[in-house]
Amino acid sequence: MTASVQTQPANTRPARSPLPALAGIGALVASGGAVAVFGDPMRGSGTAAEAATTLAGSSAQPAAVLVGVYALLGSAVAGSLAARLGRHRDTGATRLIPVLAAGHLLLMTLFLAAPAAAVTVGTLVLGGGVSPVGAESALVVMNTVHPVAGWVGAGFLIAVAIAARAVSKPLFVASTAFAVGLLVPPVAWLVTYLMGAWFAGVGVWLWRRG
């Protein structure tokens, strides 16, 4: 007589990791903190000398650190999103998501790294304070990379919308709305600063979807 062993079916439901949600919320906090800390001190400066003076008293360096943290956490969310959408269907749009996200976030990091570099070089390296040339160079870099970051960000969100079209309607609608906002000049600057909220929402969506 042989004994039979009954086995219970294994629970194949994937565990819901909170890491994407934590990364997304962290990205929102870091991006909001960078904007609040920096505060665009050079706005309204009439000359390069005035811009240098206001930049010297700003918090450009801690703002650059915060935007670097935002870039790292945002990249983690984008990578998790690409992996999640790739399980449904591996397409060219899905594979472009982490690449375009990295490009957008790198440009946003450069946006605040430029004034931080001007402060660091002027105060710590040269020891003479922020020079008008340094402040002017920082402004040129900032006004160049910010719109480019918006265009790359729009491409990133379009890729997300295409990949998510058959997976999640809310993700498709939110990504499309943000992409359109980044392509409309009057509101593109504001939408760029709100991208942290998009990463937070996607992080929570990934956590809820498991």
Buried (B, 14 or more C-beta within 10 A) or exposed (E): EEEEEEEEEEEEEEEEEEBBBBBBBBBBBBBBBBBEBBEEBBEEBEEBEBBBBBBBEBBBBBBBBBBBBBBBBBBBBBBBBBBBBBEEEEEEBBBBBBBBBBBBBBBBBBBBBBBBBBBBBBBEEEEEEBBBEBBBBBBEBBEBBBBBBBBBBBBBBBBBBBBBBEBBEEBBEBBBBBBBBBBEEEEBEEBBEBBBBBBBBBBBBBBEEE
